[in-house]
């Protein structure tokens, strides 16, 4: 088997995996009138049950998918708002499963078993919809569910009151994994499962059941039993080390990395805070939030940030004597507007008069096309806007270029001083190169 099947994902998702050299097949269940004649074999199948509340019975794909699971396909289902029959059309009918709404912000109980726990450790705060999947609470201790001989059921996550919200149903060589919906982040979770969870499963084969009673523990000599215990101890240490590393990743991403992620995703106050954080990281002498500076003064604040070279003298002195960079922060789903760009020279002229200081430069930092993946975004500034900025000795840049510069600095490809030097000396459009 080769490749993956994506049910109810987008064309851009399929294109992403194809670019990653993962053969991908895309289908929309609402468009299927019957089981496709050329249904592909696949290593994994991912199904989104999102916003499918129409009262139209979908095509029953479950017999073919059940056969795939038996020979080794891993089926992952993101269960968003919908009806049980929509899930049954994919995995088949399981009388035990039903849908009962669970609180999205509920504190989850997560299995300690790797690698399944890694997914919830990383993405639990991005859950957008969650059902209790079984009618029975399993408390805090029970994680296995008795079932038919050809299946085994495992609980991956439970609500705070013990109801399963994520299950794995093992059948033959494959399994079905039922997950809450992560909404618009289902694609990122899918990518994580493919690249981080499934490879760990390959490293951790299931312990086979003894095929003969003579292989049971009661009949093992001490030296063999000792080696089995040693093997389990090594596996436990390996899993603990992986969990420790993942916790470190989680900690770094929730602090330093998260602030820089905001450069690519945030708007409004959050974006301004991210830009301030970035310039402080680069080591600019003083980075001043203009709103905070004038918070006790009734006046139009206009620009968002001041960048001052000297950190050794009062701000009031620097505003009148030092080189001053005025920063405007903007975001949009589209291109930069002429109005955004014209504000640079307008605000600079006003501050020159106010502070009696001509040593000034204005910078527009824009998170434009902010609904697109950062690396796919176009240059948001027109040739006219760039030309005007060059004539006025001002600077235009995208937050993605600022992010790339900081990433390159962390990789040792450029220094903070070199980045600041470029920002001070460059006029017009700044696109980060190294």
Secondary structure, DSSP 8 states (H G I E B T S, - for coil): --SEEEES--HHHHHHHHHTT--EEEE-GGG-SS--TT----SEEEEEE-S---S------HHHHHHHHHTT-EEEEEE-SS-HHHHHHHH---TTEEEEE--TT---EE---TTHHHHHHHHGGG--B-EEEESSB-TTT--EE---TTEEEEEEEE-TTSBEEEEEEEETTEEEEEEEB-GGGHHHHHHHIIIIIHHHHHHS------SSGGGSGGG--HHHHHHHHHHHHHHHHHHHHHHHHHHHHHHHIIIIIHHHHHHHH--HHHHHHHHHHHHHHHT-SEEEEHHHHTTTS-S---SSEEEES-SSS-HHHHHHHS-EEEEEEEE-SS---HHHHHHHHHHHHHHHHHHT---EEEEEEEE-STTS-GGG----S-HHHHHHHHHTT-EEEEHHHHHHHHHHHHTTSS-HHHHHHHHHH--EE-----
